[in-house]
Amino acid sequence: MRIKHENRLRQGVRLSREKLIRKLNNMHYFNTPDGCSVNDLTLTELQQVYENQKARMKHD
């Protein structure tokens, strides 16, 4: 039972990461200022970058 729960959690994280990467790519955001690809970021990092980009686009 625990293995299934962990697999679902991993799948949820993977799907959330893919969704955020797609959204960032649609904003033409592919790399962080220090040169890291968005594909290499954690879910938490992606969430932060996405919120920052979304806020920045409102001001532009």
C-alpha positions in Angstrom: 0.0 0.0 0.0 2.8 2.4 0.9 4.6 1.8 -2.4 1.5 2.8 -4.4 1.2 6.0 -2.4 4.8 6.9 -3.0 4.4 6.2 -6.7 1.4 8.5 -6.8 3.3 11.2 -5.0 6.2 10.9 -7.5 3.9 11.0 -10.4 2.1 14.1 -9.0 5.4 15.9 -8.5 6.5 14.9 -12.0 3.3 16.1 -13.6 3.4 19.4 -11.7 7.0 20.0 -12.8 6.2 19.2 -16.4 3.2 21.6 -16.3 5.3 24.5 -14.8 8.2 23.8 -17.3 5.6 24.1 -20.1 4.2 27.3 -18.7 7.7 28.8 -18.4 8.6 27.8 -21.9 5.5 29.4 -23.2 6.7 32.6 -21.5 10.0 32.1 -23.4 11.8 31.4 -20.1 14.2 28.5 -20.5 17.2 29.3 -18.2 17.7 31.0 -14.9 19.9 34.0 -14.7 22.8 31.8 -13.5 22.4 29.6 -16.6 20.5 26.6 -15.1 17.9 25.0 -17.4 14.4 25.0 -16.0 14.4 21.3 -16.7 17.0 20.9 -13.9 15.0 22.8 -11.2 13.1 21.2 -8.4 9.3 21.6 -8.1 9.8 24.2 -5.4 12.3 26.2 -7.5 10.0 26.0 -10.5 7.1 27.3 -8.5 9.1 30.2 -7.3 10.5 31.1 -10.7 7.0 30.8 -12.2 5.5 33.2 -9.7 8.3 35.6 -10.2 7.9 35.5 -14.0 4.2 35.9 -13.8 4.6 39.0 -11.5 7.3 40.4 -13.8 5.0 40.0 -16.9 2.2 42.0 -15.2 4.6 44.9 -14.7 5.9 44.9 -18.3 
